[in-house]
């Protein structure tokens, strides 16, 4: 009898162990991690490492621009099991960055319309209970920040060529005064136009992201006085010519004074966020095009002050861009490798950290990033929101498809995710500028 009971117990334990093993998520690595939109399913985890990267030109550089179509009535984004997806707002004009004020109001940059809108959630958080234009006639606004954080007196807005601020009191849905220009001369002109903005936790510095003018440093020429003289007088990896003070993160005092380069060699840090656990700034970054389907990986990374991330001469460590063969050998070995590598050409935009309690406990401290979607890849990728895995505040390098379903077929898409933010009730809000909607992910 005892022997039979022992055997039954052993069988039961084997079944439990087998079930646990079956429930263990599969992590796609190496070539399997590159994939395309057909492989995107909520819960799919990817890990791309520097050693997984192909050689430049392993595939031809592709022009594969998507066509944005009206969302079919039967189609909604898909989230992991246990999560609810609902349309929060619609008929917006290209909603991009979203930031939540301390009182719960949601500020949205409608970049195409040159304005900032405020949405006040209804009591249950499911829809906007009120909507108004906070400020208009701006200059392609993108980044939004509240200062000071706990009891804001100002709303800062990053236009393409300037940073302005508006006087603010909790509950304001319209600016009570004219904008005050804080920084009047951000690098503008052609090239990447988005500028995000955050304040360091001590609120002593304002960080502003500025993307490059070109793809891979074309047209820079030689620096004044030669490379050695330039390198000796400027931040590590600082670019020159039309790329001066671009492809990096700038730091200012809150009043716009004392400008300096905080970090360099980041081709297009579209989204900026502060990690609550460490106080570190993070960038969601678009890397360069033209080297093939799987180069160069986009990335989401913590940003070290004084760090150089490679652009335009190198990428993901000491990998030299073949368009700059033999250039800037003085920088070799000095490149900071990003924390989390993403499928190349995903066009990673907004980023936020989850510091609420509505989602399961293991989500707390993780990050979410919006992937706007590829054009320079034969197999379409991006067009989703991903979850960046962190353990004890440190990135594991893995990321997970969290919300998908924005692609209809190989040619057509209906949604292009841009902004991600955590509402006061703990739900995740996602903006997309293809159909002008905001979606709410809850439990």
C-alpha positions as CSV (number, residue, x, y, z in Angstrom):
1,X,0.0,0.0,0.0
2,X,2.8,2.4,1.0
3,X,4.7,1.5,-2.2
4,X,1.6,2.3,-4.3
5,X,1.1,5.6,-2.5
6,X,4.8,6.5,-3.0
7,X,4.4,5.8,-6.7
8,X,1.3,7.9,-7.0
9,X,3.0,10.8,-5.2
10,X,6.0,10.5,-7.5
11,X,3.7,10.6,-10.5
12,X,1.9,13.6,-9.2
13,X,5.2,15.4,-8.6
14,X,6.3,14.6,-12.2
15,X,3.0,16.0,-13.5
16,X,3.5,19.2,-11.5
17,X,7.1,19.6,-12.6
18,X,6.0,18.9,-16.2
19,X,3.3,21.5,-16.0
20,X,5.7,24.1,-14.6
21,X,8.2,23.4,-17.4
22,X,5.4,23.7,-20.0
23,X,4.4,27.1,-18.5
24,X,8.0,28.4,-18.7
25,X,8.0,31.0,-21.4
26,X,10.1,30.5,-24.5
27,X,12.7,33.1,-25.1
28,X,13.5,33.7,-28.8
29,X,17.3,34.2,-29.2
30,X,19.7,34.9,-32.1
31,X,18.2,34.8,-35.6
32,X,14.9,33.5,-34.1
33,X,14.5,36.8,-32.2
34,X,14.6,39.0,-35.3
35,X,11.3,37.8,-36.7
36,X,8.5,39.9,-38.2
37,X,5.0,41.1,-37.4
38,X,3.6,37.6,-38.2
39,X,5.4,36.3,-35.1
40,X,4.2,39.0,-32.8
41,X,1.9,37.6,-30.1
42,X,1.4,39.0,-26.6
43,X,3.7,37.0,-24.3
44,X,6.5,36.3,-26.9
45,X,9.9,37.1,-25.3
46,X,13.0,38.1,-27.3
47,X,16.6,38.4,-26.3
48,X,19.0,40.0,-28.9
49,X,22.7,40.2,-27.9
50,X,25.6,42.0,-29.5
51,X,27.1,38.7,-30.6
52,X,23.9,37.9,-32.5
53,X,24.2,40.7,-35.0
54,X,24.7,39.9,-38.7
55,X,27.4,41.5,-40.9
56,X,26.5,44.8,-42.6
57,X,24.8,44.1,-45.9
58,X,23.8,40.5,-45.0
59,X,20.5,41.4,-46.5
60,X,19.8,44.3,-48.9
61,X,18.5,47.5,-47.5
62,X,14.8,47.6,-48.1
63,X,12.2,50.4,-48.7
64,X,9.0,48.9,-47.4
65,X,6.7,51.8,-46.3
66,X,3.4,50.8,-44.7
67,X,0.0,52.1,-45.7
68,X,-2.1,53.4,-42.9
69,X,-5.7,52.5,-43.3
70,X,-8.9,53.1,-41.2
71,X,-9.2,50.6,-38.4
72,X,-11.7,47.9,-39.2
73,X,-14.5,48.0,-36.7
74,X,-13.9,44.4,-35.7
75,X,-10.2,44.9,-35.0
76,X,-8.7,45.9,-31.6
77,X,-5.3,45.6,-30.1
78,X,-4.4,42.3,-28.4
79,X,-2.9,42.1,-24.9
80,X,-1.8,39.1,-22.7
81,X,-4.5,36.9,-21.1
82,X,-6.1,38.5,-18.1
83,X,-5.7,42.1,-19.4
84,X,-8.6,44.2,-20.8
85,X,-8.2,46.4,-23.9
86,X,-10.6,49.3,-24.5
87,X,-10.8,52.4,-26.6
88,X,-10.1,55.4,-24.4
89,X,-10.2,58.3,-26.8
90,X,-10.6,58.8,-30.6
91,X,-10.7,61.5,-33.3
92,X,-7.5,63.1,-32.0
93,X,-5.0,64.8,-34.3
94,X,-1.9,62.6,-34.3
95,X,-1.6,62.0,-30.5
96,X,2.0,61.4,-29.5
97,X,3.6,61.9,-26.1
98,X,1.3,61.6,-23.1
99,X,2.1,62.7,-19.6
100,X,-0.1,62.4,-16.5
101,X,-0.3,65.5,-14.1
102,X,-0.3,64.8,-10.4
103,X,-4.1,65.3,-10.3
104,X,-4.6,62.6,-12.9
105,X,-5.2,64.8,-16.0
106,X,-3.7,63.4,-19.1
107,X,-1.7,65.9,-21.2
108,X,-1.4,64.8,-24.9
109,X,0.9,66.3,-27.6
110,X,-1.1,66.6,-30.8
111,X,2.0,67.3,-32.7
112,X,0.4,67.6,-36.2
113,X,-2.0,70.3,-34.9
114,X,0.7,72.1,-33.0
115,X,-1.2,71.9,-29.7
116,X,-1.3,70.3,-26.3
117,X,-4.7,68.7,-25.2
118,X,-5.8,67.8,-21.7
119,X,-8.1,64.8,-21.1
120,X,-9.6,64.4,-17.7
121,X,-10.6,60.8,-17.1
122,X,-14.1,59.9,-16.0
123,X,-14.7,58.6,-12.5
124,X,-14.1,55.0,-13.5
125,X,-11.1,56.0,-15.7
126,X,-12.6,54.3,-18.8
127,X,-13.1,57.4,-20.9
128,X,-12.3,61.1,-20.9
129,X,-14.9,63.0,-18.8
130,X,-13.7,66.3,-20.2
131,X,-11.4,67.5,-22.9
132,X,-9.8,70.9,-23.7
133,X,-7.0,72.5,-25.6
134,X,-4.4,73.6,-23.0
135,X,-2.2,75.5,-25.5
136,X,-2.0,75.8,-29.3
137,X,0.1,77.5,-32.0
138,X,3.2,75.7,-30.8
139,X,6.1,74.4,-32.9
140,X,5.6,70.7,-33.4
141,X,5.4,70.0,-29.7
142,X,6.4,66.6,-28.4
143,X,7.8,66.3,-24.9
144,X,5.8,67.5,-21.8
145,X,7.0,67.8,-18.2
146,X,5.6,69.2,-15.0
147,X,7.8,71.2,-12.7
148,X,8.2,70.9,-9.7
149,X,6.9,67.3,-9.9
150,X,4.8,67.1,-6.7
151,X,3.1,70.5,-6.9
152,X,3.7,71.8,-10.4
153,X,3.9,75.5,-11.0
154,X,4.8,75.1,-14.7
155,X,4.1,72.9,-17.7
156,X,7.2,72.6,-19.9
157,X,6.7,71.8,-23.6
158,X,9.6,70.8,-26.0
159,X,9.0,72.1,-29.5
160,X,11.4,71.1,-32.3
161,X,13.4,74.3,-31.9
162,X,12.7,75.5,-28.4
163,X,11.5,74.7,-24.9
164,X,8.7,76.8,-23.5
165,X,6.8,76.7,-20.3
166,X,3.3,77.8,-19.2
167,X,2.2,78.8,-15.7
168,X,0.1,76.0,-14.2
169,X,-2.0,75.2,-11.2
170,X,-3.5,71.8,-10.4
171,X,-6.6,71.3,-12.5
172,X,-5.9,73.8,-15.2
173,X,-7.2,72.6,-18.5
174,X,-6.2,75.8,-20.3
175,X,-3.0,77.7,-20.0
176,X,-3.5,80.8,-17.8
177,X,-0.8,82.8,-19.4
178,X,1.4,83.1,-22.5
179,X,4.4,80.7,-23.0
180,X,7.7,81.7,-21.6
181,X,10.7,80.7,-23.8
182,X,13.2,78.8,-21.7
183,X,15.5,77.5,-24.5
184,X,15.3,79.4,-27.7
185,X,17.9,77.6,-29.9
186,X,17.5,73.9,-29.9
187,X,19.0,72.4,-33.1
188,X,16.2,72.4,-35.6
189,X,16.0,72.4,-39.4
190,X,15.8,69.1,-41.3
191,X,16.2,65.7,-39.7
192,X,14.7,64.2,-36.6
193,X,12.2,66.7,-35.2
194,X,11.0,65.2,-31.9
195,X,12.3,66.6,-28.6
196,X,11.4,64.9,-25.3
197,X,12.0,66.4,-21.9
198,X,12.4,65.2,-18.3
199,X,13.8,66.6,-15.1
200,X,16.3,64.8,-12.9
201,X,14.9,63.5,-9.6
202,X,16.6,66.3,-7.7
203,X,14.9,68.7,-10.2
204,X,18.2,70.5,-10.6
205,X,18.6,69.7,-14.3
206,X,16.3,69.5,-17.3
207,X,17.2,66.9,-19.9
208,X,16.2,67.3,-23.6
209,X,16.7,64.7,-26.3
210,X,17.7,65.9,-29.8
211,X,17.9,63.4,-32.7
212,X,20.4,63.6,-35.5
213,X,20.0,65.6,-38.7
214,X,21.0,62.7,-40.9
215,X,21.1,58.9,-41.0
216,X,24.8,58.1,-40.4
217,X,26.7,61.4,-40.2
218,X,26.6,62.3,-43.9
219,X,27.7,65.8,-44.6
220,X,29.6,66.4,-41.4
221,X,32.9,66.9,-43.2
222,X,35.9,67.7,-41.0
223,X,35.6,69.5,-37.6
224,X,37.2,72.9,-37.2
225,X,40.8,72.5,-36.3
226,X,40.9,68.8,-37.0
227,X,39.6,65.8,-35.0
228,X,42.3,65.8,-32.3
229,X,41.6,69.4,-31.5
230,X,37.8,68.9,-31.5
231,X,38.0,65.8,-29.4
232,X,40.2,67.6,-26.8
233,X,37.7,70.4,-26.4
234,X,34.4,68.6,-26.5
235,X,32.5,65.8,-24.9
236,X,33.4,62.2,-25.7
237,X,32.0,61.4,-29.2
238,X,30.5,64.9,-29.8
239,X,29.5,65.4,-33.4
240,X,30.2,68.6,-35.4
241,X,28.9,70.6,-38.3
242,X,25.2,70.1,-39.0
243,X,25.2,67.5,-36.2
244,X,26.5,69.9,-33.5
245,X,24.5,69.3,-30.2
246,X,22.5,66.6,-31.9
247,X,22.3,62.8,-31.6
248,X,22.3,62.9,-27.9
249,X,20.8,64.3,-24.7
250,X,21.3,67.9,-23.6
251,X,21.2,69.1,-20.0
252,X,20.1,72.6,-18.8
253,X,19.2,74.3,-15.6
254,X,15.4,74.5,-15.2
255,X,15.6,78.1,-16.4
256,X,17.4,77.0,-19.6
257,X,20.9,78.1,-18.7
258,X,24.2,76.2,-18.5
259,X,23.7,74.0,-21.5
260,X,25.9,70.9,-21.8
261,X,26.0,67.5,-23.5
262,X,24.8,64.9,-21.1
263,X,25.3,61.9,-23.4
264,X,26.4,61.5,-27.1
265,X,26.2,59.1,-29.9
266,X,22.5,58.3,-29.5
267,X,21.1,58.7,-33.0
268,X,17.6,59.5,-32.1
269,X,16.5,59.3,-28.4
270,X,12.8,59.8,-29.1
271,X,11.5,58.9,-25.7
272,X,13.0,60.0,-22.4
273,X,11.9,58.6,-18.9
274,X,13.3,58.6,-15.4
275,X,13.6,55.1,-13.8
276,X,11.9,55.5,-10.4
277,X,14.1,52.8,-8.7
278,X,17.4,54.4,-9.6
279,X,16.7,58.0,-10.8
280,X,18.6,57.2,-14.1
281,X,17.3,58.7,-17.3
282,X,16.4,56.2,-20.0
283,X,16.2,56.6,-23.8
284,X,14.0,54.8,-26.4
285,X,16.1,55.0,-29.5
286,X,15.9,54.8,-33.3
287,X,19.1,53.6,-34.7
288,X,20.4,54.1,-38.3
289,X,19.2,52.6,-41.6
290,X,20.7,51.3,-44.7
291,X,22.7,48.3,-43.4
292,X,20.2,45.5,-43.9
293,X,17.1,44.1,-42.3
294,X,18.6,43.3,-39.0
295,X,21.0,46.2,-38.5
296,X,21.3,48.4,-36.6
297,X,19.1,47.3,-33.6
298,X,17.0,49.9,-32.0
299,X,17.3,50.0,-28.3
300,X,16.0,51.1,-24.9
301,X,18.7,51.9,-22.4
302,X,19.7,53.7,-19.3
303,X,21.8,56.8,-20.2
304,X,25.0,57.4,-18.3
305,X,26.2,61.0,-18.0
306,X,29.2,61.4,-20.2
307,X,28.4,58.2,-22.0
308,X,29.1,57.8,-25.8
309,X,26.8,55.3,-27.5
310,X,28.6,55.0,-30.9
311,X,26.7,57.0,-33.5
312,X,27.8,57.6,-36.3
313,X,31.1,55.8,-36.3
314,X,30.3,52.7,-34.3
315,X,27.2,50.7,-33.2
316,X,26.5,48.4,-30.3
317,X,30.1,48.5,-29.0
318,X,33.1,48.4,-31.3
319,X,31.2,47.5,-34.5
320,X,32.4,50.0,-37.0
321,X,29.8,51.5,-39.4
322,X,31.2,50.5,-42.8
323,X,30.4,54.0,-44.1
324,X,33.0,55.3,-41.7
325,X,35.7,52.6,-42.2
326,X,38.8,53.5,-40.3
327,X,37.4,56.7,-38.8
328,X,37.6,57.7,-35.2
329,X,39.8,54.8,-34.0
330,X,40.4,57.0,-30.9
331,X,36.8,56.1,-29.8
332,X,37.2,52.4,-30.0
333,X,36.7,50.7,-26.6
334,X,35.0,53.8,-25.2
335,X,31.5,53.0,-26.5
336,X,28.7,52.3,-24.0
337,X,26.6,49.2,-25.1
338,X,22.9,49.8,-24.7
339,X,20.9,47.7,-22.2
340,X,18.1,46.2,-24.3
341,X,18.5,45.6,-28.1
342,X,15.3,45.5,-30.1
343,X,14.5,44.3,-33.6
344,X,16.1,46.6,-36.1
345,X,14.0,49.4,-37.6
346,X,11.2,48.9,-35.0
347,X,11.2,52.7,-34.5
348,X,11.1,52.7,-30.8
349,X,9.4,55.9,-29.5
350,X,7.7,56.6,-26.1
351,X,8.9,54.8,-22.9
352,X,7.6,54.7,-19.4
353,X,8.1,52.7,-16.2
354,X,5.3,50.9,-14.4
355,X,5.2,52.0,-10.8
356,X,1.6,51.2,-10.0
357,X,-0.3,48.2,-8.5
358,X,-3.1,47.4,-10.9
359,X,-1.0,45.0,-13.0
360,X,0.5,41.8,-11.4
361,X,3.3,42.4,-8.9
362,X,6.0,41.2,-11.3
363,X,5.2,44.1,-13.7
364,X,6.2,46.7,-11.1
365,X,9.5,48.4,-12.0
366,X,9.4,47.1,-15.6
367,X,9.2,49.5,-18.6
368,X,7.0,49.8,-21.6
369,X,8.0,51.2,-25.0
370,X,6.0,52.0,-28.1
371,X,7.3,50.6,-31.4
372,X,6.0,52.9,-34.2
373,X,7.0,50.4,-36.9
374,X,9.5,49.8,-39.7
375,X,9.9,51.1,-43.2
376,X,13.5,50.0,-43.9
377,X,12.9,46.3,-43.5
378,X,11.7,43.7,-46.0
379,X,9.8,41.9,-43.3
380,X,7.8,44.4,-41.4
381,X,8.4,44.7,-37.6
382,X,7.4,47.0,-34.8
383,X,3.8,48.3,-34.6
384,X,3.4,47.1,-31.1
385,X,4.0,47.9,-27.4
386,X,6.7,46.0,-25.6
387,X,7.5,45.2,-22.0
388,X,11.1,45.6,-20.9
389,X,12.0,43.1,-18.3
390,X,14.0,44.3,-15.3
391,X,15.2,42.3,-12.2
392,X,16.0,44.2,-9.0
393,X,16.0,47.4,-11.1
394,X,18.4,46.0,-13.7
395,X,17.5,45.1,-17.3
396,X,17.9,41.5,-18.2
397,X,18.1,42.3,-21.9
398,X,14.8,40.5,-22.6
399,X,11.7,42.2,-23.9
400,X,8.2,40.9,-24.4
401,X,5.5,41.6,-26.9
402,X,2.8,43.2,-24.7
403,X,0.2,44.7,-27.1
404,X,0.0,43.7,-30.7
405,X,-2.6,43.7,-33.4
406,X,-1.9,47.0,-35.2
407,X,-0.9,45.3,-38.5
408,X,-3.6,44.1,-40.9
409,X,-1.4,42.5,-43.6
410,X,2.0,42.8,-45.2
411,X,1.1,46.2,-46.6
412,X,-1.6,47.8,-44.4
413,X,-1.5,48.9,-40.8
414,X,-4.1,50.8,-38.8
415,X,-2.1,51.8,-35.8
416,X,1.3,53.2,-35.1
417,X,2.0,53.3,-31.4
418,X,3.8,56.4,-30.1
419,X,3.1,57.3,-26.5
420,X,2.9,55.1,-23.3
421,X,2.0,56.4,-19.9
422,X,0.5,55.0,-16.6
423,X,-2.8,56.6,-15.6
424,X,-3.4,57.4,-12.0
425,X,-5.6,54.3,-11.6
426,X,-2.7,52.1,-12.7
427,X,-4.0,51.4,-16.3
428,X,-1.6,51.7,-19.2
429,X,-2.5,54.2,-21.9
430,X,-1.2,53.9,-25.5
431,X,-1.5,56.5,-28.1
432,X,-1.2,55.8,-31.8
433,X,-1.0,58.4,-34.6
434,X,-2.3,56.4,-37.5
435,X,-6.0,56.6,-36.6
436,X,-5.7,59.2,-33.8
437,X,-6.7,56.9,-30.9
438,X,-5.7,56.2,-27.3
439,X,-6.2,52.7,-25.9
440,X,-6.5,51.7,-22.2
441,X,-5.0,48.5,-20.9
442,X,-6.4,47.4,-17.5
443,X,-7.2,44.3,-15.4
